[in-house]
Amino acid sequence: MSQNLQLAITAFGGPETLKLQHTSVPTPTENQVLVKVAFAGVNPIDAKTRAGLGWGAEKIKDSLPWVPGFDAAGTVVLDSGVFNAGDRVVGRIVEGGGYGQHLLADVSALTRIPDAVSFQQAACLPVAGLTALQALELANVESGDRVLILAGSGGVGHIGIQLAKAKGATVFASVSSVNTAFVSSLGATALDYTESALEKQLRDVDVLIDLMGGDVGEAALACVKNGGRVVTVPTITAPRIIEAAEAKGISAQGMLVQPNTLQLDALLASIETKTLHIEITKTYPLEQGVQAHVDIQTGRTRGKILLEMPE
Ligand SMILES: NC(=O)c1ccc[n+]([C@@H]2O[C@H](COP(=O)([O-])OP(=O)(O)OC[C@H]3O[C@@H](n4cnc5c(N)ncnc54)[C@H](OP(=O)(O)O)[C@@H]3O)[C@@H](O)[C@H]2O)c1
Protein backbone atom coordinates (compact mmCIF):
# COMPACT_ATOMS: atom_id res chain seq x y z
CA MET A 1 0.00 0.00 0.00
CA SER A 2 1.05 3.65 -0.30
CA GLN A 3 3.41 5.51 1.98
CA ASN A 4 2.52 6.99 5.31
CA LEU A 5 4.28 10.28 5.97
CA GLN A 6 3.89 11.51 9.55
CA LEU A 7 5.19 14.39 11.66
CA ALA A 8 6.31 13.13 15.06
CA ILE A 9 7.45 14.58 18.36
CA THR A 10 10.90 13.00 18.67
CA ALA A 11 11.89 14.54 22.02
CA PHE A 12 10.40 17.10 24.43
CA GLY A 13 11.59 20.56 23.46
CA GLY A 14 11.12 23.28 20.84
CA PRO A 15 9.21 23.04 17.53
CA GLU A 16 12.37 21.73 15.83
CA THR A 17 11.96 18.45 17.70
CA LEU A 18 9.10 17.70 15.28
CA LYS A 19 10.49 15.48 12.52
CA LEU A 20 9.01 13.84 9.46
CA GLN A 21 9.01 10.04 9.46
CA HIS A 22 7.99 7.40 6.93
CA THR A 23 6.08 4.44 8.27
CA SER A 24 3.93 1.77 6.69
CA VAL A 25 0.19 2.21 6.40
CA PRO A 26 -1.35 0.50 9.46
CA THR A 27 -3.84 -2.36 9.26
CA PRO A 28 -7.14 -1.91 11.09
CA THR A 29 -8.43 -4.45 13.61
CA GLU A 30 -12.13 -5.22 14.02
CA ASN A 31 -13.24 -1.97 15.70
CA GLN A 32 -10.88 0.31 13.83
CA VAL A 33 -11.24 2.35 10.67
CA LEU A 34 -8.33 3.23 8.37
CA VAL A 35 -8.62 6.92 7.45
CA LYS A 36 -6.65 8.80 4.81
CA VAL A 37 -6.31 12.14 6.52
CA ALA A 38 -6.91 15.30 4.51
CA PHE A 39 -6.52 17.94 7.22
CA ALA A 40 -5.58 17.91 10.90
CA GLY A 41 -6.18 20.67 13.42
CA VAL A 42 -3.28 22.21 15.32
CA ASN A 43 -4.11 22.93 18.96
CA PRO A 44 -2.22 24.51 21.86
CA ILE A 45 -2.20 21.09 23.59
CA ASP A 46 -0.02 19.78 20.73
CA ALA A 47 2.65 22.40 21.42
CA LYS A 48 2.40 22.04 25.21
CA THR A 49 2.80 18.27 24.88
CA ARG A 50 5.75 18.70 22.53
CA ALA A 51 7.33 21.03 25.09
CA GLY A 52 6.95 18.33 27.75
CA LEU A 53 4.19 20.10 29.70
CA GLY A 54 0.93 18.93 31.25
CA TRP A 55 -1.08 15.70 31.18
CA GLY A 56 -0.40 15.14 27.47
CA ALA A 57 3.36 14.93 27.96
CA GLU A 58 2.97 12.70 31.01
CA LYS A 59 0.87 10.32 28.94
CA ILE A 60 3.30 9.98 26.01
CA LYS A 61 6.68 10.34 27.73
CA ASP A 62 7.55 6.67 27.21
CA SER A 63 6.14 6.50 23.65
CA LEU A 64 8.40 8.88 21.68
CA PRO A 65 8.52 9.35 18.74
CA TRP A 66 4.81 10.07 18.99
CA VAL A 67 2.55 11.54 16.31
CA PRO A 68 0.32 14.36 17.63
CA GLY A 69 -3.02 15.46 16.22
CA PHE A 70 -6.31 14.96 18.04
CA ASP A 71 -8.41 16.42 15.18
CA ALA A 72 -8.55 14.62 11.87
CA ALA A 73 -10.80 14.88 8.82
CA GLY A 74 -10.41 12.60 5.83
CA THR A 75 -11.66 9.65 3.83
CA VAL A 76 -12.29 6.07 4.90
CA VAL A 77 -9.92 3.76 2.99
CA LEU A 78 -11.42 0.30 3.60
CA ASP A 79 -15.00 -0.77 4.20
CA SER A 80 -15.71 -1.43 7.87
CA GLY A 81 -18.97 -2.50 9.51
CA VAL A 82 -20.15 1.08 9.96
CA PHE A 83 -18.28 3.09 7.34
CA ASN A 84 -17.67 2.47 3.66
CA ALA A 85 -14.55 3.22 1.67
CA GLY A 86 -14.88 6.79 0.39
CA ASP A 87 -16.96 8.09 3.31
CA ARG A 88 -15.87 11.54 4.44
CA VAL A 89 -15.34 11.42 8.20
CA VAL A 90 -14.07 13.49 11.11
CA GLY A 91 -13.17 12.53 14.64
CA ARG A 92 -11.62 13.41 17.94
CA ILE A 93 -8.71 10.97 17.96
CA VAL A 94 -7.83 10.47 21.63
CA GLU A 95 -4.68 8.48 20.81
CA GLY A 96 -3.33 11.26 18.53
CA GLY A 97 -2.02 10.55 15.03
CA GLY A 98 -3.73 13.32 13.05
CA TYR A 99 -0.37 14.66 11.84
CA GLY A 100 -0.01 11.88 9.28
CA GLN A 101 -1.36 10.66 5.97
CA HIS A 102 -3.11 7.63 7.46
CA LEU A 103 -4.43 6.82 10.90
CA LEU A 104 -6.39 4.13 12.63
CA ALA A 105 -9.42 5.50 14.46
CA ASP A 106 -11.74 3.70 16.77
CA VAL A 107 -15.03 3.31 14.90
CA SER A 108 -16.85 5.08 17.76
CA ALA A 109 -14.65 8.18 17.36
CA LEU A 110 -15.79 9.00 13.84
CA THR A 111 -18.80 10.63 12.26
CA ARG A 112 -19.68 11.48 8.66
CA ILE A 113 -19.10 14.97 7.29
CA PRO A 114 -22.12 16.44 5.47
CA ASP A 115 -21.52 17.32 1.80
CA ALA A 116 -21.85 21.04 2.46
CA VAL A 117 -19.05 21.01 5.05
CA SER A 118 -15.42 21.01 3.91
CA PHE A 119 -12.68 18.79 5.34
CA GLN A 120 -11.02 22.00 6.54
CA GLN A 121 -14.07 23.18 8.50
CA ALA A 122 -14.64 19.72 9.95
CA ALA A 123 -11.02 19.38 11.09
CA CYS A 124 -11.46 22.46 13.30
CA LEU A 125 -14.26 20.94 15.36
CA PRO A 126 -13.16 17.94 17.41
CA VAL A 127 -11.01 19.77 19.98
CA ALA A 128 -11.98 23.44 19.63
CA GLY A 129 -15.66 23.00 18.80
CA LEU A 130 -16.34 20.31 21.39
CA THR A 131 -14.44 22.29 24.04
CA ALA A 132 -16.54 25.39 23.35
CA LEU A 133 -19.78 23.43 23.40
CA GLN A 134 -18.90 21.41 26.51
CA ALA A 135 -17.62 24.46 28.44
CA LEU A 136 -20.91 26.31 27.85
CA GLU A 137 -22.89 23.23 28.91
CA LEU A 138 -20.78 22.78 32.04
CA ALA A 139 -21.39 26.44 32.93
CA ASN A 140 -25.09 25.87 32.29
CA VAL A 141 -25.32 28.93 30.04
CA GLU A 142 -28.92 29.92 29.42
CA SER A 143 -30.84 32.58 27.56
CA GLY A 144 -30.36 35.96 29.22
CA ASP A 145 -27.03 35.11 30.86
CA ARG A 146 -24.24 37.63 30.57
CA VAL A 147 -21.20 35.59 29.52
CA LEU A 148 -17.57 36.73 29.35
CA ILE A 149 -15.27 34.64 27.13
CA LEU A 150 -11.55 35.25 27.56
CA ALA A 151 -9.54 34.84 24.32
CA GLY A 152 -12.69 35.15 22.24
CA SER A 153 -10.71 35.32 18.99
CA GLY A 154 -8.91 31.98 19.43
CA GLY A 155 -9.80 28.52 18.22
CA VAL A 156 -12.16 27.71 21.07
CA GLY A 157 -13.29 31.26 21.79
CA HIS A 158 -14.58 32.20 18.34
CA ILE A 159 -16.79 29.10 18.30
CA GLY A 160 -17.84 29.66 21.91
CA ILE A 161 -19.06 33.19 21.15
CA GLN A 162 -21.37 31.90 18.43
CA LEU A 163 -22.71 28.98 20.47
CA ALA A 164 -23.37 31.22 23.48
CA LYS A 165 -25.20 33.73 21.26
CA ALA A 166 -27.28 30.88 19.84
CA LYS A 167 -28.33 30.02 23.40
CA GLY A 168 -29.61 33.57 23.82
CA ALA A 169 -26.77 34.84 26.01
CA THR A 170 -25.29 38.33 25.90
CA VAL A 171 -21.63 37.71 25.10
CA PHE A 172 -18.53 39.75 25.91
CA ALA A 173 -15.13 38.67 24.59
CA SER A 174 -11.66 39.82 25.64
CA VAL A 175 -9.25 40.45 22.76
CA SER A 176 -6.41 42.72 21.72
CA SER A 177 -7.21 45.62 19.40
CA VAL A 178 -6.46 43.64 16.22
CA ASN A 179 -9.35 41.28 17.00
CA THR A 180 -12.11 43.62 18.19
CA ALA A 181 -13.82 43.82 14.78
CA PHE A 182 -13.55 40.04 14.37
CA VAL A 183 -15.33 39.12 17.62
CA SER A 184 -17.89 41.89 17.04
CA SER A 185 -18.70 40.28 13.69
CA LEU A 186 -19.48 37.06 15.57
CA GLY A 187 -21.93 38.83 17.87
CA ALA A 188 -19.84 39.62 20.94
CA THR A 189 -19.13 42.94 22.61
CA ALA A 190 -15.35 43.24 22.35
CA LEU A 191 -13.35 44.20 25.42
CA ASP A 192 -9.83 45.32 24.46
CA TYR A 193 -7.57 44.04 27.23
CA THR A 194 -4.73 46.29 26.05
CA GLU A 195 -6.75 49.42 26.86
CA SER A 196 -7.60 48.81 30.51
CA ALA A 197 -8.10 46.00 32.99
CA LEU A 198 -11.17 43.91 32.22
CA GLU A 199 -12.75 44.54 35.61
CA LYS A 200 -12.77 48.26 34.78
CA GLN A 201 -14.73 47.51 31.60
CA LEU A 202 -17.21 44.91 32.84
CA ARG A 203 -18.70 43.74 36.15
CA ASP A 204 -21.21 41.21 37.38
CA VAL A 205 -21.27 38.68 34.57
CA ASP A 206 -23.16 35.46 35.29
CA VAL A 207 -20.61 33.24 33.57
CA LEU A 208 -16.90 33.37 32.82
CA ILE A 209 -15.48 31.01 30.22
CA ASP A 210 -11.78 31.25 30.99
CA LEU A 211 -9.68 30.21 28.01
CA MET A 212 -6.54 31.89 29.38
CA GLY A 213 -6.02 30.58 32.91
CA GLY A 214 -3.05 31.85 34.98
CA ASP A 215 -2.83 35.53 35.95
CA VAL A 216 -5.29 36.58 33.21
CA GLY A 217 -7.90 34.06 34.30
CA GLU A 218 -7.51 34.92 37.96
CA ALA A 219 -7.80 38.67 37.33
CA ALA A 220 -10.99 38.13 35.30
CA LEU A 221 -12.73 36.65 38.36
CA ALA A 222 -13.28 40.29 39.38
CA CYS A 223 -15.76 40.57 36.48
CA VAL A 224 -17.97 37.76 37.84
CA LYS A 225 -20.94 38.44 40.10
CA ASN A 226 -21.18 36.84 43.51
CA GLY A 227 -22.70 33.41 42.96
CA GLY A 228 -21.60 33.38 39.32
CA ARG A 229 -20.22 30.38 37.42
CA VAL A 230 -16.74 29.86 35.98
CA VAL A 231 -15.36 27.19 33.69
CA THR A 232 -11.58 27.40 33.47
CA VAL A 233 -10.36 25.48 30.44
CA PRO A 234 -6.51 25.41 30.49
CA THR A 235 -5.83 22.40 32.70
CA ILE A 236 -2.41 23.37 34.04
CA THR A 237 -3.69 26.38 36.02
CA ALA A 238 -7.19 25.08 36.76
CA PRO A 239 -6.55 24.22 40.46
CA ARG A 240 -5.29 27.76 41.09
CA ILE A 241 -8.28 29.43 39.39
CA ILE A 242 -10.78 27.20 41.17
CA GLU A 243 -9.26 28.00 44.56
CA ALA A 244 -9.20 31.75 43.85
CA ALA A 245 -12.82 31.66 42.62
CA GLU A 246 -14.08 29.75 45.62
CA ALA A 247 -12.43 32.29 47.93
CA LYS A 248 -14.67 34.90 46.24
CA GLY A 249 -17.89 32.87 46.52
CA ILE A 250 -17.87 31.92 42.83
CA SER A 251 -18.38 28.36 41.70
CA ALA A 252 -15.61 27.23 39.32
CA GLN A 253 -14.84 24.01 37.48
CA GLY A 254 -12.08 22.74 35.23
CA MET A 255 -12.74 20.45 32.29
CA LEU A 256 -11.14 18.05 29.84
CA VAL A 257 -12.82 17.88 26.45
CA GLN A 258 -14.51 14.54 25.79
CA PRO A 259 -15.09 12.85 22.44
CA ASN A 260 -18.77 13.02 21.51
CA THR A 261 -19.96 12.27 17.99
CA LEU A 262 -23.51 13.51 18.65
CA GLN A 263 -22.14 16.89 19.64
CA LEU A 264 -19.82 16.81 16.61
CA ASP A 265 -22.88 16.17 14.43
CA ALA A 266 -24.62 19.18 15.96
CA LEU A 267 -21.61 21.40 15.21
CA LEU A 268 -21.35 20.06 11.65
CA ALA A 269 -25.07 20.76 11.16
CA SER A 270 -24.58 24.35 12.36
CA ILE A 271 -21.89 24.85 9.73
CA GLU A 272 -24.20 23.31 7.13
CA THR A 273 -26.97 25.76 8.00
CA LYS A 274 -24.45 28.62 8.08
CA THR A 275 -25.21 29.41 11.72
CA LEU A 276 -21.62 28.62 12.72
CA HIS A 277 -18.67 30.30 11.03
CA ILE A 278 -15.25 28.66 11.32
CA GLU A 279 -12.28 30.98 10.98
CA ILE A 280 -9.23 29.30 9.47
CA THR A 281 -6.32 31.65 9.72
CA LYS A 282 -3.58 29.54 8.14
CA THR A 283 -3.14 26.14 6.52
CA TYR A 284 0.35 24.65 6.36
CA PRO A 285 1.47 21.57 4.44
CA LEU A 286 2.41 18.76 6.84
CA GLU A 287 6.06 19.29 5.93
CA GLN A 288 5.82 22.81 7.46
CA GLY A 289 4.32 21.65 10.75
CA VAL A 290 7.26 23.13 12.66
CA GLN A 291 6.07 26.59 11.59
CA ALA A 292 2.53 25.74 12.63
CA HIS A 293 3.86 25.02 16.13
CA VAL A 294 5.88 28.26 16.13
CA ASP A 295 2.60 30.06 15.36
CA ILE A 296 0.31 28.25 17.81
CA GLN A 297 2.66 28.67 20.73
CA THR A 298 2.60 32.46 20.35
CA GLY A 299 -0.90 32.20 21.82
CA ARG A 300 -1.93 35.03 19.49
CA THR A 301 -3.38 33.26 16.45
CA ARG A 302 -6.94 34.06 15.32
CA GLY A 303 -9.31 31.13 14.80
CA LYS A 304 -7.74 27.85 13.74
CA ILE A 305 -4.53 26.59 12.15
CA LEU A 306 -4.58 23.43 10.03
CA LEU A 307 -2.10 20.98 8.56
CA GLU A 308 -2.79 19.62 5.07
CA MET A 309 -1.56 16.12 4.32
CA PRO A 310 0.29 15.42 1.08
CA GLU A 311 -1.59 13.29 -1.48
N1 LIG B 1 -9.15 21.45 28.94
C1 LIG B 1 -9.36 21.12 27.68
O1 LIG B 1 -9.93 20.06 27.36
C2 LIG B 1 -8.94 22.08 26.60
C3 LIG B 1 -9.44 21.92 25.31
C4 LIG B 1 -9.10 22.86 24.33
C5 LIG B 1 -8.27 23.93 24.67
N2 LIG B 1 -7.76 24.00 25.93
C6 LIG B 1 -6.89 25.14 26.31
O2 LIG B 1 -7.69 26.33 26.23
C7 LIG B 1 -6.87 27.42 25.84
C8 LIG B 1 -7.47 28.11 24.62
O3 LIG B 1 -7.37 27.23 23.50
P1 LIG B 1 -7.49 27.80 22.02
O4 LIG B 1 -7.33 26.67 21.10
O5 LIG B 1 -8.69 28.68 21.90
O6 LIG B 1 -6.19 28.73 22.00
P2 LIG B 1 -5.66 29.70 20.85
O7 LIG B 1 -6.44 29.52 19.60
O8 LIG B 1 -4.18 29.54 20.79
O9 LIG B 1 -5.97 31.16 21.44
C9 LIG B 1 -5.35 32.24 20.80
C10 LIG B 1 -6.09 33.53 21.12
O10 LIG B 1 -5.79 33.92 22.48
C11 LIG B 1 -5.93 35.34 22.51
N3 LIG B 1 -5.21 35.93 23.65
C12 LIG B 1 -3.87 35.88 23.89
N4 LIG B 1 -3.61 36.57 25.04
C13 LIG B 1 -4.80 37.05 25.51
C14 LIG B 1 -5.18 37.80 26.65
N5 LIG B 1 -4.28 38.23 27.55
N6 LIG B 1 -6.50 38.07 26.83
C15 LIG B 1 -7.43 37.65 25.92
N7 LIG B 1 -7.12 36.94 24.81
C16 LIG B 1 -5.82 36.64 24.61
C17 LIG B 1 -5.37 35.81 21.20
O11 LIG B 1 -6.06 36.98 20.84
P3 LIG B 1 -5.27 38.40 20.81
O12 LIG B 1 -4.16 38.22 19.81
O13 LIG B 1 -6.32 39.36 20.39
O14 LIG B 1 -4.73 38.62 22.16
C18 LIG B 1 -5.65 34.66 20.24
O15 LIG B 1 -6.65 34.95 19.28
C19 LIG B 1 -5.47 26.84 25.62
O16 LIG B 1 -4.74 26.99 26.81
C20 LIG B 1 -5.73 25.36 25.38
O17 LIG B 1 -4.64 24.53 25.70
C21 LIG B 1 -8.07 23.11 26.89
The ligand as an SDF file (V2000), in Angstrom:
LIG
                    3D

 48 52  0  0  0  0  0  0  0  0999 V2000
   -9.1510   21.4470   28.9440 N   0  0  0  0  0  0  0  0  0  0  0  0
   -9.3560   21.1220   27.6810 C   0  0  0  0  0  0  0  0  0  0  0  0
   -9.9260   20.0600   27.3630 O   0  0  0  0  0  0  0  0  0  0  0  0
   -8.9350   22.0770   26.5960 C   0  0  0  0  0  0  0  0  0  0  0  0
   -9.4410   21.9220   25.3090 C   0  0  0  0  0  0  0  0  0  0  0  0
   -9.0960   22.8640   24.3340 C   0  0  0  0  0  0  0  0  0  0  0  0
   -8.2660   23.9270   24.6740 C   0  0  0  0  0  0  0  0  0  0  0  0
   -7.7570   24.0040   25.9280 N   0  0  0  0  0  0  0  0  0  0  0  0
   -6.8910   25.1410   26.3130 C   0  0  0  0  0  0  0  0  0  0  0  0
   -7.6880   26.3310   26.2330 O   0  0  0  0  0  0  0  0  0  0  0  0
   -6.8680   27.4250   25.8400 C   0  0  0  0  0  0  0  0  0  0  0  0
   -7.4720   28.1090   24.6220 C   0  0  0  0  0  0  0  0  0  0  0  0
   -7.3740   27.2330   23.4990 O   0  0  0  0  0  0  0  0  0  0  0  0
   -7.4930   27.7990   22.0160 P   0  0  0  0  0  0  0  0  0  0  0  0
   -7.3260   26.6670   21.0970 O   0  0  0  0  0  0  0  0  0  0  0  0
   -8.6900   28.6770   21.8970 O   0  0  0  0  0  0  0  0  0  0  0  0
   -6.1910   28.7340   21.9990 O   0  0  0  0  0  0  0  0  0  0  0  0
   -5.6550   29.7000   20.8490 P   0  0  0  0  0  0  0  0  0  0  0  0
   -6.4410   29.5190   19.5980 O   0  0  0  0  0  0  0  0  0  0  0  0
   -4.1800   29.5370   20.7930 O   0  0  0  0  0  0  0  0  0  0  0  0
   -5.9680   31.1610   21.4370 O   0  0  0  0  0  0  0  0  0  0  0  0
   -5.3540   32.2400   20.8010 C   0  0  0  0  0  0  0  0  0  0  0  0
   -6.0860   33.5270   21.1200 C   0  0  0  0  0  0  0  0  0  0  0  0
   -5.7940   33.9240   22.4790 O   0  0  0  0  0  0  0  0  0  0  0  0
   -5.9300   35.3360   22.5150 C   0  0  0  0  0  0  0  0  0  0  0  0
   -5.2090   35.9260   23.6510 N   0  0  0  0  0  0  0  0  0  0  0  0
   -3.8750   35.8840   23.8940 C   0  0  0  0  0  0  0  0  0  0  0  0
   -3.6150   36.5660   25.0360 N   0  0  0  0  0  0  0  0  0  0  0  0
   -4.7960   37.0460   25.5070 C   0  0  0  0  0  0  0  0  0  0  0  0
   -5.1800   37.8010   26.6460 C   0  0  0  0  0  0  0  0  0  0  0  0
   -4.2810   38.2290   27.5460 N   0  0  0  0  0  0  0  0  0  0  0  0
   -6.4980   38.0710   26.8270 N   0  0  0  0  0  0  0  0  0  0  0  0
   -7.4310   37.6480   25.9180 C   0  0  0  0  0  0  0  0  0  0  0  0
   -7.1240   36.9430   24.8100 N   0  0  0  0  0  0  0  0  0  0  0  0
   -5.8200   36.6390   24.6080 C   0  0  0  0  0  0  0  0  0  0  0  0
   -5.3720   35.8060   21.2040 C   0  0  0  0  0  0  0  0  0  0  0  0
   -6.0580   36.9800   20.8380 O   0  0  0  0  0  0  0  0  0  0  0  0
   -5.2730   38.4010   20.8080 P   0  0  0  0  0  0  0  0  0  0  0  0
   -4.1580   38.2220   19.8080 O   0  0  0  0  0  0  0  0  0  0  0  0
   -6.3230   39.3600   20.3870 O   0  0  0  0  0  0  0  0  0  0  0  0
   -4.7290   38.6170   22.1630 O   0  0  0  0  0  0  0  0  0  0  0  0
   -5.6490   34.6580   20.2360 C   0  0  0  0  0  0  0  0  0  0  0  0
   -6.6540   34.9500   19.2840 O   0  0  0  0  0  0  0  0  0  0  0  0
   -5.4730   26.8390   25.6240 C   0  0  0  0  0  0  0  0  0  0  0  0
   -4.7390   26.9900   26.8110 O   0  0  0  0  0  0  0  0  0  0  0  0
   -5.7320   25.3640   25.3820 C   0  0  0  0  0  0  0  0  0  0  0  0
   -4.6390   24.5340   25.6970 O   0  0  0  0  0  0  0  0  0  0  0  0
   -8.0690   23.1080   26.8930 C   0  0  0  0  0  0  0  0  0  0  0  0
  1  2  1  0
  2  3  2  0
  2  4  1  0
  4  5  1  0
  4 48  2  0
  5  6  2  0
  6  7  1  0
  7  8  2  0
  8  9  1  0
  8 48  1  0
  9 10  1  0
  9 46  1  0
 10 11  1  0
 11 12  1  0
 11 44  1  0
 12 13  1  0
 13 14  1  0
 14 15  2  0
 14 16  1  0
 14 17  1  0
 17 18  1  0
 18 19  2  0
 18 20  1  0
 18 21  1  0
 21 22  1  0
 22 23  1  0
 23 24  1  0
 23 42  1  0
 24 25  1  0
 25 26  1  0
 25 36  1  0
 26 27  1  0
 26 35  1  0
 27 28  2  0
 28 29  1  0
 29 30  1  0
 29 35  2  0
 30 31  1  0
 30 32  2  0
 32 33  1  0
 33 34  2  0
 34 35  1  0
 36 37  1  0
 36 42  1  0
 37 38  1  0
 38 39  2  0
 38 40  1  0
 38 41  1  0
 42 43  1  0
 44 45  1  0
 44 46  1  0
 46 47  1  0
M  CHG  2   8   1  16  -1
M  END
$$$$
